[in-house]
């Protein structure tokens, strides 16, 4: 795959935070930004895939139970 050499513009605040974090982590701004963007993309892809799987299990008209209404101690002890 060809190197696209993508450039992005950040707000002054985000740019400042990125520079501070790069200094704290002893990474270049470019390395840090690339790592953080890569991680964010992976998390976004994972969220999309998990949402698609959850949609497959979503049954219309099924009874729904709120998490706070579940006795988790009893459920998890069995």
Biopython code that builds the backbone (N, CA, C, O; Angstrom):
import numpy as np
from Bio.PDB.StructureBuilder import StructureBuilder

atoms = [
    (1, "UNK", "N", (0.845, -1.180, 0.000)),
    (1, "UNK", "CA", (0.000, 0.000, 0.000)),
    (1, "UNK", "C", (0.890, 1.242, 0.000)),
    (1, "UNK", "O", (1.876, 1.303, 0.734)),
    (2, "UNK", "N", (0.555, 2.190, -0.790)),
    (2, "UNK", "CA", (1.343, 3.413, -0.896)),
    (2, "UNK", "C", (1.191, 4.262, 0.362)),
    (2, "UNK", "O", (0.136, 4.265, 0.997)),
    (3, "UNK", "N", (2.241, 4.973, 0.711)),
    (3, "UNK", "CA", (2.193, 5.891, 1.848)),
    (3, "UNK", "C", (1.373, 7.109, 1.443)),
    (3, "UNK", "O", (1.764, 7.855, 0.546)),
    (4, "UNK", "N", (0.259, 7.306, 2.091)),
    (4, "UNK", "CA", (-0.621, 8.414, 1.751)),
    (4, "UNK", "C", (-0.134, 9.737, 2.305)),
    (4, "UNK", "O", (-0.555, 10.794, 1.835)),
    (5, "UNK", "N", (0.741, 9.699, 3.291)),
    (5, "UNK", "CA", (1.266, 10.929, 3.874)),
    (5, "UNK", "C", (0.179, 11.877, 4.337)),
    (5, "UNK", "O", (0.256, 13.081, 4.092)),
    (6, "UNK", "N", (-0.824, 11.350, 4.998)),
    (6, "UNK", "CA", (-1.969, 12.138, 5.438)),
    (6, "UNK", "C", (-1.551, 13.214, 6.429)),
    (6, "UNK", "O", (-0.760, 12.968, 7.340)),
    (7, "UNK", "N", (-2.086, 14.395, 6.240)),
    (7, "UNK", "CA", (-1.885, 15.494, 7.186)),
    (7, "UNK", "C", (-3.222, 15.817, 7.837)),
    (7, "UNK", "O", (-4.264, 15.795, 7.183)),
    (8, "UNK", "N", (-3.181, 16.116, 9.127)),
    (8, "UNK", "CA", (-4.405, 16.521, 9.812)),
    (8, "UNK", "C", (-4.132, 17.799, 10.589)),
    (8, "UNK", "O", (-3.019, 18.040, 11.056)),
    (9, "UNK", "N", (-5.156, 18.596, 10.712)),
    (9, "UNK", "CA", (-5.052, 19.828, 11.496)),
    (9, "UNK", "C", (-5.728, 19.594, 12.837)),
    (9, "UNK", "O", (-6.850, 19.092, 12.899)),
    (10, "UNK", "N", (-5.047, 19.955, 13.893)),
    (10, "UNK", "CA", (-5.584, 19.800, 15.241)),
    (10, "UNK", "C", (-5.864, 21.177, 15.827)),
    (10, "UNK", "O", (-5.253, 22.172, 15.438)),
    (11, "UNK", "N", (-6.789, 21.212, 16.758)),
    (11, "UNK", "CA", (-7.035, 22.468, 17.464)),
    (11, "UNK", "C", (-5.790, 22.819, 18.273)),
    (11, "UNK", "O", (-4.956, 21.958, 18.551)),
    (12, "UNK", "N", (-5.679, 24.056, 18.637)),
    (12, "UNK", "CA", (-4.529, 24.510, 19.429)),
    (12, "UNK", "C", (-4.443, 23.716, 20.738)),
    (12, "UNK", "O", (-3.359, 23.305, 21.151)),
    (13, "UNK", "N", (-5.587, 23.507, 21.380)),
    (13, "UNK", "CA", (-5.611, 22.776, 22.655)),
    (13, "UNK", "C", (-5.148, 21.332, 22.477)),
    (13, "UNK", "O", (-4.322, 20.844, 23.248)),
    (14, "UNK", "N", (-5.676, 20.651, 21.466)),
    (14, "UNK", "CA", (-5.292, 19.260, 21.224)),
    (14, "UNK", "C", (-3.819, 19.169, 20.861)),
    (14, "UNK", "O", (-3.119, 18.266, 21.318)),
    (15, "UNK", "N", (-3.355, 20.085, 20.053)),
    (15, "UNK", "CA", (-1.952, 20.113, 19.652)),
    (15, "UNK", "C", (-1.052, 20.302, 20.871)),
    (15, "UNK", "O", (-0.006, 19.662, 20.983)),
    (16, "UNK", "N", (-1.454, 21.168, 21.767)),
    (16, "UNK", "CA", (-0.694, 21.420, 22.993)),
    (16, "UNK", "C", (-0.675, 20.167, 23.874)),
    (16, "UNK", "O", (0.374, 19.790, 24.396)),
    (17, "UNK", "N", (-1.824, 19.530, 24.037)),
    (17, "UNK", "CA", (-1.898, 18.311, 24.850)),
    (17, "UNK", "C", (-1.038, 17.204, 24.250)),
    (17, "UNK", "O", (-0.357, 16.481, 24.978)),
    (18, "UNK", "N", (-1.066, 17.072, 22.936)),
    (18, "UNK", "CA", (-0.267, 16.058, 22.258)),
    (18, "UNK", "C", (1.219, 16.316, 22.477)),
    (18, "UNK", "O", (1.979, 15.385, 22.744)),
    (19, "UNK", "N", (1.630, 17.561, 22.365)),
    (19, "UNK", "CA", (3.036, 17.912, 22.574)),
    (19, "UNK", "C", (3.465, 17.623, 24.010)),
    (19, "UNK", "O", (4.558, 17.104, 24.239)),
    (20, "UNK", "N", (2.619, 17.952, 24.969)),
    (20, "UNK", "CA", (2.942, 17.677, 26.377)),
    (20, "UNK", "C", (3.049, 16.182, 26.636)),
    (20, "UNK", "O", (3.965, 15.729, 27.322)),
    (21, "UNK", "N", (2.115, 15.420, 26.088)),
    (21, "UNK", "CA", (2.134, 13.970, 26.280)),
    (21, "UNK", "C", (3.350, 13.350, 25.603)),
    (21, "UNK", "O", (3.953, 12.421, 26.142)),
    (22, "UNK", "N", (3.711, 13.849, 24.442)),
    (22, "UNK", "CA", (4.897, 13.349, 23.744)),
    (22, "UNK", "C", (6.145, 13.581, 24.586)),
    (22, "UNK", "O", (7.019, 12.719, 24.672)),
    (23, "UNK", "N", (6.217, 14.745, 25.201)),
    (23, "UNK", "CA", (7.359, 15.055, 26.056)),
    (23, "UNK", "C", (7.397, 14.124, 27.270)),
    (23, "UNK", "O", (8.459, 13.625, 27.641)),
    (24, "UNK", "N", (6.241, 13.896, 27.881)),
    (24, "UNK", "CA", (6.176, 13.018, 29.057)),
    (24, "UNK", "C", (6.534, 11.577, 28.724)),
    (24, "UNK", "O", (7.152, 10.883, 29.532)),
    (25, "UNK", "N", (6.146, 11.127, 27.533)),
    (25, "UNK", "CA", (6.381, 9.732, 27.146)),
    (25, "UNK", "C", (7.684, 9.550, 26.376)),
    (25, "UNK", "O", (8.023, 8.439, 25.967)),
    (26, "UNK", "N", (8.408, 10.643, 26.183)),
    (26, "UNK", "CA", (9.686, 10.606, 25.468)),
    (26, "UNK", "C", (9.531, 10.046, 24.053)),
    (26, "UNK", "O", (10.384, 9.300, 23.573)),
    (27, "UNK", "N", (8.433, 10.417, 23.397)),
    (27, "UNK", "CA", (8.187, 10.025, 22.014)),
    (27, "UNK", "C", (8.102, 11.290, 21.174)),
    (27, "UNK", "O", (7.828, 12.379, 21.680)),
    (28, "UNK", "N", (8.344, 11.120, 19.881)),
    (28, "UNK", "CA", (8.125, 12.273, 19.010)),
    (28, "UNK", "C", (6.617, 12.475, 18.888)),
    (28, "UNK", "O", (5.839, 11.540, 19.074)),
    (29, "UNK", "N", (6.220, 13.687, 18.577)),
    (29, "UNK", "CA", (4.798, 13.984, 18.405)),
    (29, "UNK", "C", (4.217, 13.096, 17.310)),
    (29, "UNK", "O", (3.107, 12.583, 17.447)),
    (30, "UNK", "N", (4.965, 12.915, 16.225)),
    (30, "UNK", "CA", (4.475, 12.094, 15.116)),
    (30, "UNK", "C", (4.272, 10.644, 15.542)),
    (30, "UNK", "O", (3.238, 10.051, 15.233)),
    (31, "UNK", "N", (5.243, 10.064, 16.247)),
    (31, "UNK", "CA", (5.117, 8.677, 16.705)),
    (31, "UNK", "C", (3.923, 8.517, 17.642)),
    (31, "UNK", "O", (3.138, 7.578, 17.513)),
    (32, "UNK", "N", (3.800, 9.438, 18.576)),
    (32, "UNK", "CA", (2.706, 9.371, 19.540)),
    (32, "UNK", "C", (1.362, 9.522, 18.848)),
    (32, "UNK", "O", (0.435, 8.755, 19.109)),
    (33, "UNK", "N", (1.254, 10.506, 17.968)),
    (33, "UNK", "CA", (-0.008, 10.729, 17.259)),
    (33, "UNK", "C", (-0.381, 9.504, 16.435)),
    (33, "UNK", "O", (-1.542, 9.096, 16.416)),
    (34, "UNK", "N", (0.599, 8.916, 15.754)),
    (34, "UNK", "CA", (0.313, 7.733, 14.945)),
    (34, "UNK", "C", (-0.168, 6.575, 15.817)),
    (34, "UNK", "O", (-1.129, 5.889, 15.470)),
    (35, "UNK", "N", (0.504, 6.359, 16.952)),
    (35, "UNK", "CA", (0.094, 5.268, 17.848)),
    (35, "UNK", "C", (-1.312, 5.494, 18.388)),
    (35, "UNK", "O", (-2.134, 4.579, 18.397)),
    (36, "UNK", "N", (-1.583, 6.714, 18.838)),
    (36, "UNK", "CA", (-2.902, 7.009, 19.400)),
    (36, "UNK", "C", (-4.002, 6.890, 18.349)),
    (36, "UNK", "O", (-5.084, 6.379, 18.639)),
    (37, "UNK", "N", (-3.735, 7.351, 17.147)),
    (37, "UNK", "CA", (-4.730, 7.245, 16.075)),
    (37, "UNK", "C", (-4.952, 5.784, 15.711)),
    (37, "UNK", "O", (-6.092, 5.358, 15.524)),
    (38, "UNK", "N", (-3.868, 5.010, 15.608)),
    (38, "UNK", "CA", (-3.990, 3.584, 15.291)),
    (38, "UNK", "C", (-4.834, 2.871, 16.352)),
    (38, "UNK", "O", (-5.718, 2.083, 16.016)),
    (39, "UNK", "N", (-4.562, 3.148, 17.629)),
    (39, "UNK", "CA", (-5.335, 2.529, 18.710)),
    (39, "UNK", "C", (-6.803, 2.941, 18.643)),
    (39, "UNK", "O", (-7.691, 2.115, 18.852)),
    (40, "UNK", "N", (-7.058, 4.207, 18.356)),
    (40, "UNK", "CA", (-8.441, 4.685, 18.257)),
    (40, "UNK", "C", (-9.169, 4.015, 17.098)),
    (40, "UNK", "O", (-10.344, 3.670, 17.219)),
    (41, "UNK", "N", (-8.481, 3.830, 15.981)),
    (41, "UNK", "CA", (-9.088, 3.159, 14.828)),
    (41, "UNK", "C", (-9.418, 1.715, 15.175)),
    (41, "UNK", "O", (-10.503, 1.231, 14.851)),
    (42, "UNK", "N", (-8.489, 1.021, 15.834)),
    (42, "UNK", "CA", (-8.733, -0.366, 16.232)),
    (42, "UNK", "C", (-9.933, -0.463, 17.172)),
    (42, "UNK", "O", (-10.764, -1.360, 17.026)),
    (43, "UNK", "N", (-10.027, 0.448, 18.129)),
    (43, "UNK", "CA", (-11.161, 0.443, 19.061)),
    (43, "UNK", "C", (-12.474, 0.723, 18.335)),
    (43, "UNK", "O", (-13.498, 0.110, 18.635)),
    (44, "UNK", "N", (-12.440, 1.642, 17.390)),
    (44, "UNK", "CA", (-13.647, 1.973, 16.621)),
    (44, "UNK", "C", (-14.096, 0.781, 15.788)),
    (44, "UNK", "O", (-15.287, 0.477, 15.719)),
    (45, "UNK", "N", (-13.125, 0.099, 15.147)),
    (45, "UNK", "CA", (-13.454, -1.092, 14.357)),
    (45, "UNK", "C", (-14.052, -2.179, 15.251)),
    (45, "UNK", "O", (-15.022, -2.839, 14.878)),
    (46, "UNK", "N", (-13.463, -2.356, 16.435)),
    (46, "UNK", "CA", (-13.965, -3.349, 17.383)),
    (46, "UNK", "C", (-15.390, -3.011, 17.813)),
    (46, "UNK", "O", (-16.242, -3.897, 17.884)),
    (47, "UNK", "N", (-15.651, -1.745, 18.098)),
    (47, "UNK", "CA", (-17.001, -1.313, 18.481)),
    (47, "UNK", "C", (-18.009, -1.605, 17.378)),
    (47, "UNK", "O", (-19.119, -2.064, 17.649)),
    (48, "UNK", "N", (-17.622, -1.340, 16.136)),
    (48, "UNK", "CA", (-18.518, -1.584, 15.000)),
    (48, "UNK", "C", (-18.820, -3.071, 14.873)),
    (48, "UNK", "O", (-19.971, -3.456, 14.667)),
    (49, "UNK", "N", (-17.791, -3.909, 14.994)),
    (49, "UNK", "CA", (-17.993, -5.355, 14.886)),
    (49, "UNK", "C", (-18.848, -5.886, 16.036)),
    (49, "UNK", "O", (-19.744, -6.702, 15.819)),
    (50, "UNK", "N", (-18.574, -5.424, 17.257)),
    (50, "UNK", "CA", (-19.366, -5.870, 18.406)),
    (50, "UNK", "C", (-20.814, -5.422, 18.287)),
    (50, "UNK", "O", (-21.726, -6.154, 18.671)),
    (51, "UNK", "N", (-21.027, -4.239, 17.765)),
    (51, "UNK", "CA", (-22.382, -3.740, 17.560)),
    (51, "UNK", "C", (-23.124, -4.603, 16.548)),
    (51, "UNK", "O", (-24.309, -4.888, 16.720)),
    (52, "UNK", "N", (-22.425, -5.019, 15.491)),
    (52, "UNK", "CA", (-23.041, -5.877, 14.477)),
    (52, "UNK", "C", (-23.417, -7.228, 15.079)),
    (52, "UNK", "O", (-24.487, -7.762, 14.785)),
    (53, "UNK", "N", (-22.546, -7.781, 15.917)),
    (53, "UNK", "CA", (-22.846, -9.059, 16.574)),
    (53, "UNK", "C", (-24.024, -8.888, 17.522)),
    (53, "UNK", "O", (-24.918, -9.734, 17.554)),
    (54, "UNK", "N", (-24.038, -7.812, 18.291)),
    (54, "UNK", "CA", (-25.142, -7.561, 19.222)),
    (54, "UNK", "C", (-26.457, -7.420, 18.472)),
    (54, "UNK", "O", (-27.495, -7.887, 18.941)),
    (55, "UNK", "N", (-26.419, -6.779, 17.309)),
    (55, "UNK", "CA", (-27.637, -6.627, 16.504)),
    (55, "UNK", "C", (-28.195, -7.977, 16.073)),
    (55, "UNK", "O", (-29.410, -8.141, 15.963)),
    (56, "UNK", "N", (-27.305, -8.954, 15.827)),
    (56, "UNK", "CA", (-27.751, -10.292, 15.434)),
    (56, "UNK", "C", (-28.521, -10.971, 16.568)),
    (56, "UNK", "O", (-29.432, -11.761, 16.319)),
    (57, "UNK", "N", (-28.152, -10.662, 17.808)),
    (57, "UNK", "CA", (-28.797, -11.282, 18.960)),
    (57, "UNK", "C", (-29.989, -10.486, 19.472)),
    (57, "UNK", "O", (-30.700, -10.941, 20.368)),
    (58, "UNK", "N", (-30.209, -9.321, 18.921)),
    (58, "UNK", "CA", (-31.321, -8.479, 19.340)),
    (58, "UNK", "C", (-32.611, -9.042, 18.755)),
    (58, "UNK", "O", (-32.814, -9.019, 17.541)),
    (59, "UNK", "N", (-33.469, -9.539, 19.616)),
    (59, "UNK", "CA", (-34.719, -10.152, 19.179)),
    (59, "UNK", "C", (-35.851, -9.174, 19.452)),
    (59, "UNK", "O", (-36.086, -8.766, 20.589)),
    (60, "UNK", "N", (-36.542, -8.812, 18.386)),
    (60, "UNK", "CA", (-37.640, -7.862, 18.523)),
    (60, "UNK", "C", (-38.739, -8.453, 19.400)),
    (60, "UNK", "O", (-39.146, -9.600, 19.214)),
    (61, "UNK", "N", (-39.208, -7.669, 20.344)),
    (61, "UNK", "CA", (-40.282, -8.095, 21.229)),
    (61, "UNK", "C", (-39.814, -8.896, 22.434)),
    (61, "UNK", "O", (-40.630, -9.279, 23.272)),
    (62, "UNK", "N", (-38.498, -9.158, 22.537)),
    (62, "UNK", "CA", (-37.983, -9.932, 23.666)),
    (62, "UNK", "C", (-38.064, -9.106, 24.945)),
    (62, "UNK", "O", (-37.932, -7.883, 24.926)),
    (63, "UNK", "N", (-38.284, -9.810, 26.063)),
    (63, "UNK", "CA", (-38.329, -9.138, 27.354)),
    (63, "UNK", "C", (-36.933, -8.637, 27.693)),
    (63, "UNK", "O", (-35.952, -9.366, 27.549)),
    (64, "UNK", "N", (-36.849, -7.406, 28.138)),
    (64, "UNK", "CA", (-35.560, -6.816, 28.487)),
    (64, "UNK", "C", (-35.477, -6.638, 29.995)),
    (64, "UNK", "O", (-36.451, -6.258, 30.645)),
    (65, "UNK", "N", (-34.296, -6.920, 30.540)),
    (65, "UNK", "CA", (-34.058, -6.788, 31.969)),
    (65, "UNK", "C", (-32.948, -5.775, 32.191)),
    (65, "UNK", "O", (-31.898, -5.841, 31.552)),
    (66, "UNK", "N", (-33.185, -4.848, 33.092)),
    (66, "UNK", "CA", (-32.159, -3.857, 33.416)),
    (66, "UNK", "C", (-31.084, -4.516, 34.266)),
    (66, "UNK", "O", (-31.375, -5.384, 35.090)),
    (67, "UNK", "N", (-29.861, -4.106, 34.065)),
    (67, "UNK", "CA", (-28.726, -4.658, 34.798)),
    (67, "UNK", "C", (-28.922, -4.544, 36.306)),
    (67, "UNK", "O", (-28.588, -5.463, 37.053)),
    (68, "UNK", "N", (-29.463, -3.415, 36.749)),
    (68, "UNK", "CA", (-29.640, -3.220, 38.198)),
    (68, "UNK", "C", (-30.727, -4.119, 38.789)),
    (68, "UNK", "O", (-30.813, -4.258, 40.009)),
    (69, "UNK", "N", (-31.560, -4.730, 37.939)),
    (69, "UNK", "CA", (-32.602, -5.634, 38.419)),
    (69, "UNK", "C", (-32.121, -7.081, 38.528)),
    (69, "UNK", "O", (-32.879, -7.953, 38.951)),
    (70, "UNK", "N", (-30.883, -7.341, 38.154)),
    (70, "UNK", "CA", (-30.334, -8.699, 38.186)),
    (70, "UNK", "C", (-29.605, -8.907, 39.507)),
    (70, "UNK", "O", (-28.854, -8.039, 39.951)),
    (71, "UNK", "N", (-29.826, -10.060, 40.134)),
    (71, "UNK", "CA", (-29.088, -10.430, 41.342)),
    (71, "UNK", "C", (-27.786, -11.085, 40.879)),
    (71, "UNK", "O", (-27.708, -12.306, 40.745)),
    (72, "UNK", "N", (-26.768, -10.261, 40.636)),
    (72, "UNK", "CA", (-25.524, -10.739, 40.051)),
    (72, "UNK", "C", (-24.789, -11.717, 40.962)),
    (72, "UNK", "O", (-24.143, -12.641, 40.468)),
    (73, "UNK", "N", (-24.871, -11.538, 42.280)),
    (73, "UNK", "CA", (-24.192, -12.455, 43.197)),
    (73, "UNK", "C", (-24.721, -13.871, 43.033)),
    (73, "UNK", "O", (-23.948, -14.827, 42.966)),
    (74, "UNK", "N", (-26.037, -14.000, 42.968)),
    (74, "UNK", "CA", (-26.647, -15.318, 42.797)),
    (74, "UNK", "C", (-26.328, -15.878, 41.417)),
    (74, "UNK", "O", (-25.968, -17.047, 41.280)),
    (75, "UNK", "N", (-26.460, -15.060, 40.423)),
    (75, "UNK", "CA", (-26.242, -15.502, 39.050)),
    (75, "UNK", "C", (-24.808, -15.970, 38.829)),
    (75, "UNK", "O", (-24.583, -16.998, 38.191)),
    (76, "UNK", "N", (-23.850, -15.235, 39.345)),
    (76, "UNK", "CA", (-22.445, -15.561, 39.114)),
    (76, "UNK", "C", (-21.917, -16.649, 40.035)),
    (76, "UNK", "O", (-20.847, -17.201, 39.780)),
    (77, "UNK", "N", (-22.642, -16.970, 41.100)),
    (77, "UNK", "CA", (-22.168, -18.003, 42.024)),
    (77, "UNK", "C", (-22.544, -19.405, 41.563)),
    (77, "UNK", "O", (-22.075, -20.391, 42.132)),
    (78, "UNK", "N", (-23.379, -19.502, 40.546)),
    (78, "UNK", "CA", (-23.783, -20.836, 40.060)),
    (78, "UNK", "C", (-22.910, -21.327, 38.956)),
    (78, "UNK", "O", (-23.121, -22.427, 38.445)),
]
sb = StructureBuilder()
sb.init_structure("model")
sb.init_model(0)
sb.init_chain("A")
sb.init_seg("    ")
for serial, (resi, resn, name, xyz) in enumerate(atoms, 1):
    if name == "N":
        sb.init_residue(resn, " ", resi, " ")
    sb.init_atom(name, np.array(xyz, "f"), 0.0, 1.0, " ", f" {name:<3s}", serial, name[0])
structure = sb.get_structure()
